[in-house]
């Protein structure tokens, strides 16, 4: 796993935790972990967790 893939996985896991535990919506979670928007998070999230 490359460093970029590792960082992406960490950001996805952190965003998921924010959505599950803090009840943040996808837009807020995406911005909080450093994504440019919810669509980017959504694409990456579905690749990782679906």
Secondary structure as GFF3:
##gff-version 3
##sequence-region A 1 50
A	DSSP	alpha_helix	3	21	.	.	.	ID=ss1
A	DSSP	alpha_helix	26	33	.	.	.	ID=ss2
A	DSSP	alpha_helix	38	49	.	.	.	ID=ss3
###
